[in-house]
């Protein structure tokens, strides 16, 4: 609440005070107030507070909330943010609209539903929160859409520490509220139960929550990260979270809904499949479109408002135009979605009950309910034109400020004039940086200005500019009262994309390691490091031994190629503690299975090793050359750098912040920088380039930004120019779209050094461009430059700073492998404002297509229509023009000349077309944030990664994006095509869940980094093993000796496994086994155990034994022992070669031991203990005591090398101690 001073000042004026009084009075029927946008927040907040205080004629009963209607969802959010400066943020809420239309076979997102239900709950139960709801801001789309009756009465699941609840009934309630039960919670609307732990991700929560029960009592609630499934620590003073879990859908599958669905099956044949599933209690995508047929009734949104609520429609002309469009579109969609719903001419049910109501209907309903209807803003109209002759029309005299479009001189002149004339002038900016910058600008121009640290809590003073950082909807100038408010957008001429102040910051406590359970299905291909490519058959438990010596272990069963023709394949049982030897095969389509013990695998491995060695050599050579050169060391950040960074209109993601720091640290070093930044498109790479370039320019250096296409030159030129507006930095471009004279002029400026940043295609690399003092080269999408350009770049790398950027994801594992040679940063966190793309998979229907295109045109957006056949593309474009005559359509494909193609795409970017019909050439590098609908014809013909890349073209802006993957209605899909499309429909999360689909992209990414000819070797040995080889080769070149770690085989009578009752799901057990097998130090083993307790609760003894096995493997490896196996009455240790002194010691400590020089092994008698009375019977030692004994044998005969003693499993010194020789006679 930082702008109360503005409101205080306005309330001194008569016009404003009377408007507040009129708006605060209830029961007046409403009216119209003309006011500029900047006055809406102070006016609404003043009226709300006045009503709440009961100082109006309406009396205290007027504490009902005000519903403010805006034209779009974005305007609703902006208004909410502006109201936070005047009211308690808890008192204002947005009621969002669905991203989908009522009749579309797509369900709204669970977080949208959660936010809607939260508002409805507060309207139905005003006392449910400590701060009452005063203002509900809703886009017209949300107000016109009828609601299922009784949504405000749905009980959310609430839990706090100390509450009593039974887990089974909680699970039932959550399922009833449309949460999906899974084995591992990864997204909103899911829950999982393991033992006494409940994980749930409520749709409105920022993080998933883990609730630990003791019996039926809630013992602890803590947030956890879905990325790595680990609990997150609470910040100091942060209260323990409580659970508030509203439903995830607005149609819940109760008894009545299910029985109605069953009755309708025969009446609605075209929805048969959906209805059958609903009747069986299975939630179906898009079932909300059938709501009128399934629920007890619908009601308009105004019907859920309290009796004394007032409705205020802002910008009524825009709202009613928007409402008309919505009503028209929804009718088309009803026809398209349920084409033929009236099979036999008689529609069985009226689905139009869910359609948007008209604005007139809504106003009528409000009047019947006795709600006041106000209109605010818009154009002042003549009294006679008013619908209601008696409705009061009030006019506030303030006007909007003139647009300065970033012309600082004009701003200074006007403000100096106003201040000199005794005006009160306030300027608000979106962040602290721009506020300080403006104060400096005013000070340099001798205009008195004061920066208010804590906002304008008092009326601004006369004859001085009051500056504050706050959110405002717009500025105003009131001549009669000599008062002006200017916003950053008025002064700098660019509306900020979104305020950085109130945006929910992304939790910075993210860990990098993703949980990637080896989710293997029978039939998947895997690679075993020793034996090669196999097929995974199953996971199985085997129990061996009898009586007390009985022990159970889990094994992975792998099948290899048959060693003899006509025989079944050979099987290998891999014990769960050796799982680090097995990786999922990622490579070509279907690899050939190797033979166990055959020579082909070792040949393949040797070939790959050789290739890898060459690459590593090249990488290391480049690296050494760079290290030997003297580069330019930049100084620390300047205040201007700080201002530029504060003016960034989004919240940086944690990844962005760490990457920016890494880049600056590189620039400060005296050796040339060579850093690669990888991140999906739209994850904020350009901003990092903007900041790095600015840093270089600050020290008088020139910057070259190299991009692969002319379109990107334009886009970057716009971005850089906009970000540097207001700073003395010159930005220019060199591209094909310039005349010869223009490019000559740019080259001259580059030579003279008057151009600071130049953006261009590979022309920048040609000999004719000479820089005066080049300090930094930024390369975007380096992999798309040709070989000869890459050579030039390679030479450049050794003497200037180079920052390369790539949108092809480079796998984390590969990044680790080349650590220290090629510095890399990865951006893996999507920006907060980006929504996942709503994805629809279904048969090709023309009605659906025309409705989808019209819906996009409705919100002034653009459409990509992908048709991947050049010969028929013009025909498709013509058909679309017939379907949607109002759309302007362009065509682009790879057979066009390059200039023509670039021109078409540039025209599309400049909004000269609405629909671009194109082949898959749009797959990379085109960033058109206004294009938010993607339609792919014949999607079944494209590969997974292609589809994923294409889908990445939309959803760049703040608008919700749609992707339609269509296949011919008359053809059966092949199984693989079907799988591909379902995978995509399921994984819409940004950057998440696409691991498998991303694999071939990752292989492409690896090829880009290491050279394309590598893909053959990657296919031979599988990706993960290949990466491991790269890491080893690089380390060898750097003189670090890395012998591949030997596999340690432990076969002892030990009960070591994860009981199914502790970790129920196979993929989660696999993941845990793999982590334990991969642990290389005691600390890592401990880390895995801590994680198990966090995720599954306290573990049973068998798990502790499993950890001991892992510790023992680490200990054995240190002594070079790779086999510890029970053999008859002995335990065999191999390979072991003992010196004379140790041989004597062996005979003394373990008298009946045998030494086998031929096999380099020793056989030590099994330890036994007395059993039964008088020690008559001896029994073998098993389980943990046996492991302790085996560790003592190693400590006595093969002490671990000194330098690793810190990691000895008992924390222990690896001295040769005299062990307790159990079982010696």
Secondary structure in CASP SS format (residue, H / E / C, confidence):
PFRMAT SS
TARGET T0000
AUTHOR 0000-0000-0000
METHOD secondary structure of the structure
MODEL  1
X C 1.00
X C 1.00
X C 1.00
X H 1.00
X H 1.00
X H 1.00
X H 1.00
X H 1.00
X H 1.00
X H 1.00
X C 1.00
X C 1.00
X C 1.00
X H 1.00
X H 1.00
X H 1.00
X H 1.00
X H 1.00
X H 1.00
X H 1.00
X H 1.00
X H 1.00
X H 1.00
X H 1.00
X C 1.00
X C 1.00
X C 1.00
X C 1.00
X C 1.00
X E 1.00
X E 1.00
X E 1.00
X E 1.00
X E 1.00
X C 1.00
X C 1.00
X H 1.00
X H 1.00
X H 1.00
X H 1.00
X H 1.00
X H 1.00
X H 1.00
X H 1.00
X H 1.00
X H 1.00
X H 1.00
X H 1.00
X H 1.00
X H 1.00
X H 1.00
X H 1.00
X H 1.00
X C 1.00
X C 1.00
X C 1.00
X C 1.00
X C 1.00
X C 1.00
X H 1.00
X H 1.00
X H 1.00
X H 1.00
X C 1.00
X C 1.00
X E 1.00
X E 1.00
X E 1.00
X E 1.00
X E 1.00
X C 1.00
X C 1.00
X H 1.00
X H 1.00
X H 1.00
X H 1.00
X H 1.00
X H 1.00
X H 1.00
X H 1.00
X H 1.00
X H 1.00
X H 1.00
X C 1.00
X C 1.00
X C 1.00
X C 1.00
X C 1.00
X H 1.00
X H 1.00
X H 1.00
X E 1.00
X E 1.00
X E 1.00
X E 1.00
X C 1.00
X C 1.00
X C 1.00
X C 1.00
X C 1.00
X C 1.00
X C 1.00
X C 1.00
X C 1.00
X C 1.00
X C 1.00
X C 1.00
X C 1.00
X C 1.00
X H 1.00
X H 1.00
X H 1.00
X H 1.00
X H 1.00
X H 1.00
X H 1.00
X H 1.00
X H 1.00
X H 1.00
X H 1.00
X H 1.00
X H 1.00
X H 1.00
X H 1.00
X C 1.00
X H 1.00
X H 1.00
X H 1.00
X C 1.00
X C 1.00
X C 1.00
X C 1.00
X C 1.00
X C 1.00
X E 1.00
X E 1.00
X E 1.00
X E 1.00
X E 1.00
X H 1.00
X H 1.00
X H 1.00
X H 1.00
X H 1.00
X E 1.00
X C 1.00
X E 1.00
X E 1.00
X C 1.00
X C 1.00
X H 1.00
X H 1.00
X H 1.00
X C 1.00
X C 1.00
X C 1.00
X E 1.00
X E 1.00
X E 1.00
X C 1.00
X C 1.00
X C 1.00
X C 1.00
X E 1.00
X C 1.00
X C 1.00
X H 1.00
X H 1.00
X H 1.00
X H 1.00
X H 1.00
X H 1.00
X H 1.00
X H 1.00
X H 1.00
X H 1.00
X C 1.00
X C 1.00
X C 1.00
X E 1.00
X E 1.00
X C 1.00
X C 1.00
X C 1.00
X C 1.00
X C 1.00
X C 1.00
X C 1.00
X C 1.00
X E 1.00
X E 1.00
X E 1.00
X E 1.00
X E 1.00
X C 1.00
X C 1.00
X E 1.00
X E 1.00
X E 1.00
X E 1.00
X C 1.00
X C 1.00
X C 1.00
X C 1.00
X C 1.00
X C 1.00
X C 1.00
X E 1.00
X E 1.00
X E 1.00
X E 1.00
X E 1.00
X E 1.00
X E 1.00
X C 1.00
X C 1.00
X E 1.00
X E 1.00
X E 1.00
X E 1.00
X E 1.00
X E 1.00
X E 1.00
X E 1.00
X C 1.00
X C 1.00
X C 1.00
X C 1.00
X C 1.00
X C 1.00
X E 1.00
X C 1.00
X C 1.00
X C 1.00
X C 1.00
X C 1.00
X C 1.00
X C 1.00
X C 1.00
X C 1.00
X C 1.00
X C 1.00
X E 1.00
X E 1.00
X E 1.00
X C 1.00
X C 1.00
X C 1.00
X C 1.00
X C 1.00
X C 1.00
X C 1.00
X C 1.00
X C 1.00
X H 1.00
X H 1.00
X H 1.00
X H 1.00
X H 1.00
X H 1.00
X H 1.00
X H 1.00
X H 1.00
X H 1.00
X C 1.00
X C 1.00
X C 1.00
X C 1.00
X H 1.00
X H 1.00
X H 1.00
X H 1.00
X H 1.00
X H 1.00
X H 1.00
X H 1.00
X H 1.00
X H 1.00
X H 1.00
X C 1.00
X C 1.00
X C 1.00
X C 1.00
X C 1.00
X C 1.00
X C 1.00
X H 1.00
X H 1.00
X H 1.00
X H 1.00
X H 1.00
X H 1.00
X H 1.00
X H 1.00
X C 1.00
X C 1.00
X C 1.00
X E 1.00
X E 1.00
X C 1.00
X H 1.00
X H 1.00
X H 1.00
X H 1.00
X C 1.00
X C 1.00
X C 1.00
X C 1.00
X C 1.00
X E 1.00
X E 1.00
X E 1.00
X E 1.00
X E 1.00
X C 1.00
X H 1.00
X H 1.00
X H 1.00
X H 1.00
X H 1.00
X H 1.00
X H 1.00
X H 1.00
X H 1.00
X H 1.00
X H 1.00
X H 1.00
X H 1.00
X H 1.00
X H 1.00
X H 1.00
X H 1.00
X H 1.00
X H 1.00
X H 1.00
X H 1.00
X H 1.00
X C 1.00
X C 1.00
X C 1.00
X C 1.00
X C 1.00
X H 1.00
X H 1.00
X H 1.00
X C 1.00
X C 1.00
X C 1.00
X C 1.00
X C 1.00
X H 1.00
X H 1.00
X H 1.00
X H 1.00
X C 1.00
X E 1.00
X C 1.00
X C 1.00
X H 1.00
X H 1.00
X H 1.00
X H 1.00
X H 1.00
X H 1.00
X H 1.00
X H 1.00
X H 1.00
X H 1.00
X C 1.00
X C 1.00
X C 1.00
X E 1.00
X E 1.00
X E 1.00
X E 1.00
X E 1.00
X C 1.00
X C 1.00
X C 1.00
X C 1.00
X C 1.00
X C 1.00
X H 1.00
X H 1.00
X H 1.00
X C 1.00
X C 1.00
X C 1.00
X C 1.00
X C 1.00
X C 1.00
X E 1.00
X E 1.00
X E 1.00
X E 1.00
X C 1.00
X C 1.00
X C 1.00
X E 1.00
X C 1.00
X C 1.00
X C 1.00
X C 1.00
X C 1.00
X C 1.00
X C 1.00
X C 1.00
X H 1.00
X H 1.00
X H 1.00
X H 1.00
X H 1.00
X H 1.00
X H 1.00
X H 1.00
X H 1.00
X H 1.00
X H 1.00
X H 1.00
X H 1.00
X C 1.00
X C 1.00
X C 1.00
X E 1.00
X E 1.00
X E 1.00
X E 1.00
X E 1.00
X E 1.00
X C 1.00
X C 1.00
X H 1.00
X H 1.00
X H 1.00
X H 1.00
X H 1.00
X H 1.00
X H 1.00
X H 1.00
X H 1.00
X H 1.00
X H 1.00
X H 1.00
X H 1.00
X C 1.00
X C 1.00
X C 1.00
X C 1.00
X E 1.00
X E 1.00
X E 1.00
X C 1.00
X C 1.00
X C 1.00
X C 1.00
X C 1.00
X C 1.00
X C 1.00
X C 1.00
X C 1.00
X C 1.00
X C 1.00
X C 1.00
X C 1.00
X E 1.00
X E 1.00
X E 1.00
X E 1.00
X E 1.00
X C 1.00
X C 1.00
X C 1.00
X C 1.00
X C 1.00
X C 1.00
X E 1.00
X E 1.00
X E 1.00
X C 1.00
X C 1.00
X C 1.00
X C 1.00
X E 1.00
X E 1.00
X E 1.00
X E 1.00
X E 1.00
X H 1.00
X H 1.00
X H 1.00
X H 1.00
X H 1.00
X C 1.00
X C 1.00
X C 1.00
X C 1.00
X C 1.00
X C 1.00
X C 1.00
X C 1.00
X C 1.00
X C 1.00
X C 1.00
X C 1.00
X C 1.00
X C 1.00
X C 1.00
X C 1.00
X C 1.00
X C 1.00
X C 1.00
X C 1.00
X C 1.00
X C 1.00
X C 1.00
X C 1.00
X C 1.00
X C 1.00
X C 1.00
X C 1.00
X C 1.00
X C 1.00
X C 1.00
X C 1.00
X E 1.00
X E 1.00
X E 1.00
X E 1.00
X C 1.00
X C 1.00
X C 1.00
X E 1.00
X E 1.00
X E 1.00
X E 1.00
X E 1.00
X E 1.00
X E 1.00
X E 1.00
X E 1.00
X E 1.00
X E 1.00
X E 1.00
X E 1.00
X C 1.00
X C 1.00
X H 1.00
X H 1.00
X H 1.00
X C 1.00
X E 1.00
X E 1.00
X E 1.00
X E 1.00
X E 1.00
X E 1.00
X E 1.00
X E 1.00
X E 1.00
X C 1.00
X E 1.00
X C 1.00
X C 1.00
X C 1.00
X C 1.00
X C 1.00
X C 1.00
X C 1.00
X C 1.00
X C 1.00
X E 1.00
X E 1.00
X E 1.00
X E 1.00
X E 1.00
X H 1.00
X H 1.00
X H 1.00
X H 1.00
X H 1.00
X H 1.00
X E 1.00
X E 1.00
X E 1.00
X C 1.00
X C 1.00
X C 1.00
X C 1.00
X C 1.00
X C 1.00
X C 1.00
X C 1.00
X C 1.00
X C 1.00
X E 1.00
X C 1.00
X C 1.00
X C 1.00
X H 1.00
X H 1.00
X H 1.00
X H 1.00
X H 1.00
X H 1.00
X H 1.00
X H 1.00
X H 1.00
X H 1.00
X H 1.00
X H 1.00
X H 1.00
X H 1.00
X H 1.00
X H 1.00
X H 1.00
X H 1.00
X H 1.00
X H 1.00
X H 1.00
X H 1.00
X H 1.00
X H 1.00
X H 1.00
X H 1.00
X H 1.00
X H 1.00
X H 1.00
X H 1.00
X C 1.00
X C 1.00
X C 1.00
X C 1.00
X C 1.00
X C 1.00
X C 1.00
X C 1.00
X C 1.00
X C 1.00
X H 1.00
X H 1.00
X H 1.00
X H 1.00
X H 1.00
X H 1.00
X H 1.00
X H 1.00
X C 1.00
X C 1.00
X C 1.00
X C 1.00
X C 1.00
X C 1.00
X C 1.00
X H 1.00
X H 1.00
X H 1.00
X H 1.00
X H 1.00
X H 1.00
X H 1.00
X H 1.00
X H 1.00
X H 1.00
X H 1.00
X H 1.00
X H 1.00
X H 1.00
X H 1.00
X C 1.00
X C 1.00
X C 1.00
X C 1.00
X C 1.00
X E 1.00
X E 1.00
X E 1.00
X E 1.00
X E 1.00
X E 1.00
X C 1.00
X C 1.00
X C 1.00
X C 1.00
X C 1.00
X H 1.00
X H 1.00
X H 1.00
X H 1.00
X H 1.00
X H 1.00
X H 1.00
X H 1.00
X H 1.00
X H 1.00
X H 1.00
X H 1.00
X H 1.00
X H 1.00
X C 1.00
X C 1.00
X C 1.00
X E 1.00
X E 1.00
X E 1.00
X E 1.00
X E 1.00
X C 1.00
X C 1.00
X C 1.00
X H 1.00
X H 1.00
X H 1.00
X H 1.00
X H 1.00
X H 1.00
X H 1.00
X H 1.00
X H 1.00
X H 1.00
X H 1.00
X H 1.00
X H 1.00
X H 1.00
X C 1.00
X C 1.00
X C 1.00
X C 1.00
X C 1.00
X C 1.00
X C 1.00
X E 1.00
X E 1.00
X E 1.00
X E 1.00
X C 1.00
X C 1.00
X C 1.00
X C 1.00
X C 1.00
X H 1.00
X H 1.00
X H 1.00
X H 1.00
X H 1.00
X H 1.00
X H 1.00
X H 1.00
X H 1.00
X H 1.00
X H 1.00
X H 1.00
X H 1.00
X C 1.00
X C 1.00
X C 1.00
X C 1.00
X E 1.00
X E 1.00
X E 1.00
X E 1.00
X C 1.00
X H 1.00
X H 1.00
X H 1.00
X H 1.00
X C 1.00
X C 1.00
X C 1.00
X C 1.00
X C 1.00
X C 1.00
X C 1.00
X C 1.00
X E 1.00
X E 1.00
X E 1.00
X E 1.00
X E 1.00
X E 1.00
X E 1.00
X C 1.00
X H 1.00
X H 1.00
X H 1.00
X C 1.00
X C 1.00
X H 1.00
X H 1.00
X H 1.00
X H 1.00
X H 1.00
X H 1.00
X H 1.00
X H 1.00
X H 1.00
X H 1.00
X H 1.00
X C 1.00
X C 1.00
X C 1.00
X E 1.00
X E 1.00
X E 1.00
X E 1.00
X E 1.00
X E 1.00
X C 1.00
X C 1.00
X C 1.00
X C 1.00
X C 1.00
X H 1.00
X H 1.00
X H 1.00
X H 1.00
X H 1.00
X H 1.00
X C 1.00
X C 1.00
X C 1.00
X C 1.00
X C 1.00
X E 1.00
X E 1.00
X E 1.00
X E 1.00
X E 1.00
X C 1.00
X C 1.00
X C 1.00
X C 1.00
X C 1.00
X C 1.00
X C 1.00
X C 1.00
X C 1.00
X C 1.00
X E 1.00
X E 1.00
X E 1.00
X E 1.00
X E 1.00
X E 1.00
X C 1.00
X C 1.00
X H 1.00
X H 1.00
X H 1.00
X H 1.00
X H 1.00
X H 1.00
X H 1.00
X H 1.00
X H 1.00
X H 1.00
X H 1.00
X H 1.00
X H 1.00
X C 1.00
X C 1.00
X C 1.00
X E 1.00
X E 1.00
X E 1.00
X E 1.00
X E 1.00
X C 1.00
X C 1.00
X C 1.00
X H 1.00
X H 1.00
X H 1.00
X H 1.00
X H 1.00
X H 1.00
X H 1.00
X H 1.00
X H 1.00
X H 1.00
X H 1.00
X H 1.00
X H 1.00
X H 1.00
X C 1.00
X C 1.00
X C 1.00
X C 1.00
X C 1.00
X E 1.00
X E 1.00
X E 1.00
X E 1.00
X C 1.00
X C 1.00
X C 1.00
X C 1.00
X C 1.00
X H 1.00
X H 1.00
X H 1.00
X H 1.00
X H 1.00
X H 1.00
X H 1.00
X H 1.00
X H 1.00
X H 1.00
X H 1.00
X H 1.00
X C 1.00
X C 1.00
X C 1.00
X C 1.00
X C 1.00
X E 1.00
X E 1.00
X E 1.00
X E 1.00
X C 1.00
X H 1.00
X H 1.00
X H 1.00
X H 1.00
X C 1.00
X C 1.00
X C 1.00
X C 1.00
X C 1.00
X C 1.00
X C 1.00
X E 1.00
X E 1.00
X E 1.00
X E 1.00
X E 1.00
X E 1.00
X C 1.00
X C 1.00
X H 1.00
X H 1.00
X H 1.00
X C 1.00
X C 1.00
X H 1.00
X H 1.00
X H 1.00
X H 1.00
X H 1.00
X H 1.00
X H 1.00
X H 1.00
X C 1.00
X C 1.00
X C 1.00
X C 1.00
X C 1.00
X C 1.00
X C 1.00
X C 1.00
X C 1.00
X C 1.00
X E 1.00
X E 1.00
X E 1.00
X E 1.00
X E 1.00
X E 1.00
X C 1.00
X C 1.00
X C 1.00
X C 1.00
X C 1.00
X C 1.00
X C 1.00
X H 1.00
X H 1.00
X H 1.00
X H 1.00
X H 1.00
X H 1.00
X H 1.00
X H 1.00
X H 1.00
X H 1.00
X H 1.00
X H 1.00
X C 1.00
X C 1.00
X C 1.00
X C 1.00
X C 1.00
X C 1.00
X C 1.00
X C 1.00
X H 1.00
X H 1.00
X H 1.00
X H 1.00
X H 1.00
X H 1.00
X H 1.00
X H 1.00
X H 1.00
X H 1.00
X H 1.00
X H 1.00
X H 1.00
X H 1.00
X H 1.00
X H 1.00
X C 1.00
X H 1.00
X H 1.00
X H 1.00
X H 1.00
X H 1.00
X H 1.00
X H 1.00
X H 1.00
X H 1.00
X H 1.00
X C 1.00
X H 1.00
X H 1.00
X H 1.00
X H 1.00
X H 1.00
X H 1.00
X H 1.00
X H 1.00
X H 1.00
X H 1.00
X H 1.00
X H 1.00
X H 1.00
X H 1.00
X H 1.00
X C 1.00
X C 1.00
X C 1.00
X C 1.00
X C 1.00
X C 1.00
X C 1.00
X C 1.00
X C 1.00
X C 1.00
X C 1.00
X E 1.00
X E 1.00
X E 1.00
X C 1.00
X C 1.00
X C 1.00
X C 1.00
X C 1.00
X C 1.00
X C 1.00
X C 1.00
X C 1.00
X C 1.00
X C 1.00
X C 1.00
X C 1.00
X C 1.00
X H 1.00
X H 1.00
X H 1.00
X H 1.00
X H 1.00
X H 1.00
X H 1.00
X H 1.00
X H 1.00
X H 1.00
X H 1.00
X H 1.00
X H 1.00
X C 1.00
X C 1.00
X C 1.00
X H 1.00
X H 1.00
X H 1.00
X H 1.00
X H 1.00
X H 1.00
X H 1.00
X H 1.00
X H 1.00
X H 1.00
X H 1.00
X H 1.00
X H 1.00
X H 1.00
X H 1.00
X C 1.00
X C 1.00
X C 1.00
X C 1.00
X H 1.00
X H 1.00
X H 1.00
X H 1.00
X H 1.00
X H 1.00
X H 1.00
X H 1.00
X H 1.00
X H 1.00
X H 1.00
X H 1.00
X H 1.00
X H 1.00
X H 1.00
X H 1.00
X H 1.00
X H 1.00
X C 1.00
X C 1.00
X C 1.00
X C 1.00
X E 1.00
X E 1.00
X E 1.00
X E 1.00
X E 1.00
X C 1.00
X C 1.00
X E 1.00
X E 1.00
X E 1.00
X E 1.00
X E 1.00
X C 1.00
X C 1.00
X C 1.00
X C 1.00
X C 1.00
X H 1.00
X H 1.00
X H 1.00
X H 1.00
X H 1.00
X H 1.00
X H 1.00
X H 1.00
X H 1.00
X H 1.00
X C 1.00
X C 1.00
X C 1.00
X C 1.00
X E 1.00
X E 1.00
X E 1.00
X H 1.00
X H 1.00
X H 1.00
X C 1.00
X E 1.00
X E 1.00
X E 1.00
X E 1.00
X E 1.00
X C 1.00
X C 1.00
X E 1.00
X E 1.00
X E 1.00
X E 1.00
X C 1.00
X H 1.00
X H 1.00
X H 1.00
X C 1.00
X E 1.00
X E 1.00
X E 1.00
X E 1.00
X C 1.00
X C 1.00
X H 1.00
X H 1.00
X H 1.00
X H 1.00
X H 1.00
X H 1.00
X H 1.00
X H 1.00
X H 1.00
X H 1.00
X H 1.00
X H 1.00
X H 1.00
X H 1.00
X H 1.00
X C 1.00
X C 1.00
X C 1.00
X C 1.00
X H 1.00
X H 1.00
X H 1.00
X H 1.00
X H 1.00
X H 1.00
X C 1.00
X C 1.00
X C 1.00
X C 1.00
X C 1.00
X C 1.00
X C 1.00
X C 1.00
X C 1.00
X C 1.00
X C 1.00
X C 1.00
X C 1.00
X C 1.00
X C 1.00
X C 1.00
X C 1.00
X C 1.00
END
